[in-house]
Amino acid sequence: MADDTLSPLPRQAGASGPTRVILEQPRSRWGGRLAWIITAIAVMVAVASVGANATYFQTDSRVLETFHSRSSAAEAKVAIVTVSGAILGGDGFAGRQIDKIEDDDSVRAIVLRIDSPGGTVSGSDEIHHRISTLAAERNLPVVVSMGGICASGGYYIAMASGGEDDVVFAEPATLTGSVGVLIPNYDFSQLLQRFDITDTTVSSGPLKEMLSPTKPRTPELEERQREVLQSLVDEMFARFASIVREGRPKITDEQFEEIGTGRIFTAEQAVGVGLVDRIGFLDDAVDRAVELTGLADENVRVVEYARPAGLLDQVLGSTGTASARLDASGLTFSLDALAEWTAPRCWYLCSWLPPVVSR
């Protein structure tokens, strides 16, 4: 092993002053190792990119069909459509799964797997409409499998099952119901006044600034605004009620009076008021869907859909089955959700606050 040595510098002729020395250190072994580490990482990234290319250049890079159960060789399919998290629109992953089924004539039945607290009125209505229309046009049975929560807009989508018997399943721990509408409204104007901040926004009419959290209002204007908002809520609730009535025709007026309060129900309670047919898991819903196709197990293939994993997902270990996330917690801040919250909008949502964080 080399030792550090002190080496005097040669003194030039006629030079005076103290002798200078330099410290000579042995050459570090880490320089070579670091180069090898960088090379290894580069090779790993290159290998991962090869797999990513196979995903990127498929026919539909947005949705992957994967085998779930029954016969992998069968042509006829039962498709599991997953609706998960807050519903902000009908053109997200749920919509792309429906696109996939529309282009696949081999699908004979749909299992709606819903784990959602709801979301916007328009988003919930669009997904419900697309599934209902597709099922009617191709005579596809629709069976619902509820996850941890299937409330408000999530339950609205579940009504695409079409009112058939024994097609709505809830897990034992499911929370469902919350049949109702809300428009979030917060008033921070008094808080701003404490900091001498005044909202001086100019608008074309007194109701243009409805739901502004920073604009103070007179009692008369506040009452007028509330009447307008209540009329919107009442109209949206009437539509929600009609959707539930069509989807659950056996619900009595007495049962719907309790349902219409907007409360949530456990799975057992939901069975009691007619919102759910049976307690069961996803496999039970799949069994029912296969039964409704009239096909034997060996003649049907159950499939589900996933988002393709990109390069970063492969490097970081994401499965890509629901939605790719780049953080370890599985949560991501949603700017879309924040934009939805700040817009004056009706919600079919089981929450006191629209989500700014989505899974």
ABEGO torsion letter per residue (X at the ends): XBBBBBBBBBBBBGBBEBBBBBBBBBBBAAAAAAAAAAAAAAAAAAAAAAAAAAAAABABAABBBBBABEBAABABBBBBBBBBEBBABAABAAAAAAAAAAABAABABBBBBBBBAEEBAAAAAAAAAAAAAAAAAAGBBBBBBBBABBBEAAAAAAAAAGGBBGABBBBAABBBEGBEBBBBBBBAAAAAAAAGBBBABBBABAAAABGBAABBBBAAAAAAAAAAAAAAAAAAAAAAAAAAAAABAABBAAAAAAAAAGBBBBAAAAAAAGABABBBBAAAAAAAAAAAAGBBAAABBBBBBBBBBBAAAAAAGBAGAABBBABAAGBBBBAAAAAAAABBBBBBBBBABBBABBX
